[in-house]
Amino acid sequence: MAEPTSWRPEVVLDVEVRGGSVVLVLENTGTACAYRPRVRFDPEVVGLGGELAVSKLRIWTSLAVLRPGRAVEVLLGSVADTDQRFTAQIDYADVDGRSYAVTLGHDLRVYHELPQPF
C-alpha cells in the first residue's frame, strides 16, 4: 500500500517582511520529518548591507533534521537594502530515504513596493 502524499515532509524557503526587515524562512510545512535539508542558492545571496554572505551560512548545509512545523529564520537585512533575485534549490529526504527536491525563485525587489512603518 502506497504512503499517502499527505504523510511526507514538505520543505520550503520563504521570505517574510517584518517591520522593514527581510527574513528568510526555511520551514517544513509537511507532516513528517525532513532529513538532511540542504539549500543551494544561485546566485550567492548577500545580506546585512553587503556584510554577510547569507547563502554560505552552514545552516543551509548542516541540519540533520527539520521536524514538521519547524522553521529556521535568517535575517537578511532591511527592505531598502535587499534588491536581489535568486533561486533556492532545496533537497531533503524522508525517514525511508526517499529524496525530494524543489526549486523556488525569489525576487526581493517586489517588497520595495510595500508601505513600510516609520
DACOR-V527408 format. One record per residue. RES is the residue in one letter. SS is DSSP state (A for helix, B for strand, O for the rest). PSI is psi in degrees with one decimal (999 if undefined). Layout:
BEGIN
RES,SS,PSI
RES,SS,PSI
END
This chain:
BEGIN
M,O,130.2
A,O,143.7
E,O,132.7
P,O,145.1
T,O,-18.2
S,O,-15.1
W,O,63.4
R,O,161.1
P,O,155.5
E,O,99.9
V,B,131.2
V,B,156.0
L,B,114.4
D,B,169.4
V,B,131.9
E,B,145.4
V,B,125.7
R,B,109.6
G,O,37.7
G,O,-3.2
S,B,146.2
V,B,130.6
V,B,130.5
L,B,133.5
V,B,113.6
L,B,118.0
E,B,142.3
N,B,102.3
T,O,2.4
G,O,-167.9
T,O,8.2
A,O,160.4
C,O,143.0
A,B,126.4
Y,B,140.5
R,B,50.6
P,B,132.1
R,B,138.3
V,B,128.4
R,B,132.5
F,B,144.6
D,B,115.5
P,O,-175.5
E,O,141.3
V,O,127.4
V,O,138.0
G,B,-174.9
L,O,50.9
G,O,28.7
G,O,6.0
E,O,-15.7
L,B,126.9
A,O,84.1
V,A,-39.7
S,A,-10.1
K,A,2.6
L,O,141.7
R,A,-17.9
I,A,-29.0
W,A,-14.0
T,O,0.9
S,O,2.5
L,O,139.6
A,O,-37.7
V,B,149.5
L,B,104.8
R,O,163.7
P,O,134.2
G,O,-7.0
R,O,138.7
A,B,144.2
V,B,126.9
E,B,137.9
V,B,120.7
L,B,126.2
L,B,-38.5
G,B,-162.7
S,B,155.9
V,A,-41.1
A,A,-28.9
D,A,-0.2
T,O,107.2
D,O,37.0
Q,O,153.5
R,B,139.2
F,B,163.1
T,B,149.6
A,B,119.7
Q,B,118.2
I,B,122.0
D,B,141.6
Y,B,172.7
A,B,161.9
D,O,-177.4
V,O,-25.4
D,O,3.7
G,O,3.1
R,O,134.5
S,B,146.1
Y,B,151.6
A,B,143.8
V,B,141.9
T,B,125.9
L,B,135.7
G,B,138.4
H,B,136.8
D,B,100.4
L,A,-11.9
R,A,-23.7
V,A,-24.0
Y,A,-12.7
H,A,-22.8
E,A,-13.5
L,O,138.8
P,O,136.4
Q,O,145.9
P,O,155.8
F,O,999
END
